[in-house]
Amino acid sequence: MVYVERRERACKGHADPVAWFGLLSFFGLWCGSPVIPLAAVTSSALKYSHKPLLALIGYYSYKALFPSKPWAPAMQLYQYCFSRGYFRTQTLIIHGEKVTRDSKTLLGFHPHGALCCGWTLANASDGLGSLATGMKWLVAPLLFKIPLISEVLSWNSVASAEPGEMKDIMSRGENVSLLPGGFHSASLLKHGAYRCYVLKRKGFIKYALLFGYKVRPCFSFGEERTYWTLNWFEKARMSLLASRNIPPVWFLGKYGILPFDNIDMTLVVGEAIQLPKIEKPTREEVDKYHAIYVAALRKVFDDNKKEYASEDAVLELQ
């Protein structure tokens, strides 16, 4: 059984204006919000004004007392904007059973890309979006320490991939989605290349075993062409990431921050792999099922590359 959801943009030759504005606002907040605490601290340190820092302290205090929660109107607006057609085509293909609220499924998205375009659009789809599936979209904990973008993420059913929170969500049997490669995969981004960081990422498999989840590899064809990248000093950049947890990703898109829109974005979801529920999975058991997951990811890529990439495309796994 195959579920296909395909959208073509109504405006020929360019992105739908609503989708364009929605993506610009979302990615603008994503990249611009870190400036807020930096500016507040700088203003106070230079004795220009302490008000921004006091306002920031007030914001974090309020957030600690009244944390943001998923908000249906925000999710509806998100889906409306991003489903209208930013890219030339936006296609979701799900092999096997559909994801439902009681599926108890973990989706692993590959590749990460610069700003996770495939992952971002998946939450706006009918087949995977939170409104239909109750999906929790897990991201780096760092994003929930940044003003504004953390609120937008929380309203749209996005949660932290911090181990404690992830286990709490999975203990309730909720569907979860994450980018296993994280910052490492983003740092490997190279225009036109299919590169994923997954061979050393096994924690999500351990949690899936702990709670008896189905795991499904997902691959976004088109993600590799969303931005031009500078790939100099790769070893030095990966070393910086390992030591400081700073993702040294140098990328350039349309008008700087927006992805190039003359792309066919196709997200393929592999068939579900039911993992056993193991209270204390051993390293050998985690390695075994991680290898099964990686093989399934390769299969998703190899079975679809001729149609959505090229027959000689090669998947690089690190």
Secondary structure, 3 states (H helix, E strand, C coil): CEEEEEEECCCCCCCCHHHHHHHHHHHHHHHHCCHHHHHHHHHHHCCCCCHHHHHHHHHHHHHHHCCCCCCHHHHHHHHHHHCCCCCCEEEEEEECCCCCCCCCEEEEEECCCCCCHHHHHHCCCCCCCHHHHCCEEEECHHHHHCCCHHHHHHHCCEEECCHHHHHHHHHCCCCEEECCCHHHHHHCCCCCCEEECCCCCCHHHHHHHHHCCEEEEEEEECHHHCCEECCCCHHHHHHHHHHHCCCCCCEEEECECECCCCCEEEEEECCCEECCCCCCCCHHHHHHHHHHHHHHHHHHHHHHHHHHCCCCCCEEEC
